Amino acid sequence: MAKKRKINKNKASEAPRRHGKAMDRSAVIAELFRLFPTRRYTVKGLAAASGGADTEGRHATAQIVEQMLEQGVIQSVGSGKYRLAPAERKTMEGIVDMLASGSAYIKVDGQQRDIFVNARNAGHAMNGDRVKFIINRVGKGGAPEGEIVEIVERSTKNYVGVIEIEEGKSYGFVKVDSRKVPMDIFVHLKEGQTVHNNEKVLVRVIDWAEGSKSPVGEIVDVFGMTGDNNAEMHAILAEYDLPYQFDQSVEEAAEKIPGEITKQDYAERRDMRNITTFTIDPADAKDFDDALSIRKLSNGSWEVGVHIADVTHYVHPGSVVDIEAEDRATSVYLVDRTVPMLPERLSNELCSLRPDEEKLTFSAVFEMDDEANIQQQWLGRTVTLSNRRFTYEEAQKIIEGGDGDFKEEILTLNRLAQTMRARRFKEGAITFEREEAKFDLDEKGKPLGVYFKVMKESNQLVEEFMLLANRRVAEFVGKKRGAGANAERTFVYRVHDDPDPAKLADFKSFILRFGYDFKAEGGKQIAKEMNRLMVKIRGKSEENVVSTLAIRTMAKAYYSTDNIGHYGLAFKYYTHFTSPIRRYPDMMVHRLLANYLAGGKSADRQTYEAKCEHSSEMEVRAAEAERASVKYKMVEFMLDKLGKEFEGHISGITEWGIYVELNDTHIEGMASLRDMHDDVYAFNEKDYAAVGSRTGRRFTLGDAVRIKVLRADLSRKQLDFVITASIDFKTGEVVPVEQPSLEEYRPEYRNADARRKDKKGRRAAKK
């Protein structure tokens, strides 16, 4: 049997024979290609396999090969080699998800299992490319493996990286930051183009010739020197295809928008300028898109107004500014800056509810009793005037017993908000109070310290009234009104699905190790159990990791015209109405609401669903950019802490490493399994643990550990740790993990770039 396999693999000339009689040369060659569709043949090899490699045989073979090329049966693959053309093989299409190793997975529409492609079979594909591929072998466990045979469509994504230029040269190589681009990109410097060595650049791939080791690109933008804060933040935005400035045409269009309030505006709106109104926002806020008003009515009830900047009064559908806002879909909040959805003329001037300025607003006005029960409501356009701008800290001081402007109004609003909040949780809403890390930055953007954003009652006061307005607007539009075409009206909802049962089961199993149980199986009981758990873990060492895993158990919220309700908030109807300065879906909601208040017909569902999908996608992209900016600052903050030890908890485990989040800063890094020298560790996927093969030592999610900072790589936004001890979370016992001292690691390993170059050098030496 072994002998037969050897003949089939190494003596291809044995294969194209039938009943012991050799076939003619052209038939033999054709069958060779079809029997071995991924093999690359030379003319000499084909001649030898089909009847002889003498001069006459090679000449005849060359003619046959030329004819097969013309017919499209085979294709040239460079260096005088040929193989069966893709059209002659059973091919599939998919999108490339590239790995740092150069290997890839191909995502095929409608297929759950991705197809693995080894680096040697990836051709010149890059991340995001649509490709054709064939299945060329079956790997371990019966998993099919593929080979990319054609690039159908190149990804249009630009790449961020650092350019390396040798002195005096007119070309360079861009080392891309993303792990999904494992090759450098060759670039010619255009005449007059000013680019310096080690600058952060944006590059576009324009070609990758057959046989070439590197793709060829062109520089689209230059951000500045590596490490410069502005350069790095702009690079992060570019990496996620997010804008970092407005085109001049957009700015000019915004400047031309008239800002005066006309007599007609006053006549068409409810005048609420004489009612006590104020904003409550973060201390560093520059735009104020929501305000609250309150007054006592003669019947003893409270009239509370939620007033939102009327952005759509100024931004008309199809205008230059509107098209730009729809494309951006959201403002982006990086560590040190806000990249607004709207130009400053709108976000900070016309639409910002600044104190002592009359503003056009879209309002939800509620009449409620002392128990926060809604007795009446009114939705419509208004004119308001804010009497005071409060920071959260100023409002909180009043809530905690201090003196200040409009003290009674703030205390009343807070009492009503806390009543609504308690009712909301009783009805099944879920609360997650995970601490959010923020950075103190100097004037150059360098992180000086880490602090945590704390949600207090002043935050909750604003949140509850915004939730109320969002819910009531959604109910007004969403509830069916009899039969007929307008019974169900197209609207933009903010929806949130039920938890995934499999993720919930994993979560239940995980928290058992901390002594917590979770009995609920579905419905509102899950929310009640989750809230009960959040109370139990508050202040405990495991609070952060448990709450993080709880959040991952939940589904992701998104925008849709199909209302499935909002599970996390326990609302049957919910939308986003309250932030049109920073979210395009809120602008859509304002336009739809105005249309329906005026008795208009239902809008086209398909059009708005496409807008919802785009907004959801941009929201995810913006969140990823925000996380990337946080990671960058975390690494920058740790640059001067190499060799120091910290305590933390294991926040994730993969086949390549153990992720640890530090207790005092929530900064996360990875301890590579290869850097752990006390044992050889393997990832046990079933138990979600790293297990030592010799000692049986286990590291699992949530374990308390002590780490040493080994490396800090700014370009990759990556921290490398080494675990030096495990800590029993019940007894506090510290069990050392024997690891080499930092000095025993090769000194250049502290620099990630040097480490990669050293690795390449050692590989080259072996070859």
Buried (B, 14 or more C-beta within 10 A) or exposed (E): EEEEEEEEEEEBBEBBEEEEEEBEBBBBBBBBBEEBBBBBBBBBBBBBBBBBBEEEBBEBBBEBBEEBBEEEBBBBBEEEBBBBBBEBBEBBBBBBBBBEEBBBBBEBEEEEEBBBBBEEBBBBBBBBBBBBBBBBEEEEEEEEBBBBBBBEEBBEBBBBBBBBBEEEEEEBBBBBBBEBBBBBBBBEBEEEEEBEBEBBBBBBBEEBEEEEEBBBBBBEBBBBBBBBBBBBBBBBBBBBEBBBEBEEEBBEBBEEBEEEBEEEBEEEBBEBBEBBBBBBBEEEBEBBBBBBBBBEEEEEBBBBBBBBBBBBBBBEEEBBBBBBBBEBBBBBBBBBBBBBBBBBBBBBBBBBBBBEEBBBBBBBBBBBEEEBEEEEBEBBBBBBBBBBBBBBEBBBBBBEEEEEEBEEBBBBBBBBBBBBBEBBBEEBBBBEEBBEBBBEBEEEBBBEEBEEEEEEBBBBBBBBBBBBBBBBBBBBBBEEEEEEEBEBBBBBBBBBBBBEEEBBEBBBEBBEEBEBEBEBEEEBEBBBBBBEBBEBBEEEBBBBBBBBBBEEBBBEBBBBBEBEBBBBBBBBBBBBBBBBBBBBBBBBBBBBBBBBBEEEEBBEBEEBBEBBBBBBEBBBBBBBBBEBBBBBBBBBBBBEBBEEEBBBBBBBBEEEBBBBBBBEBBBBBBBBBEBBEBBEBEBBEEEBBBBBEEEEBBBBBBBBBBBBBBBBBBBBBBBBBBBBBBBEBEEEEBEEBEBEEBEEBEEEBBBBBEBEEBEEEEEEEEE
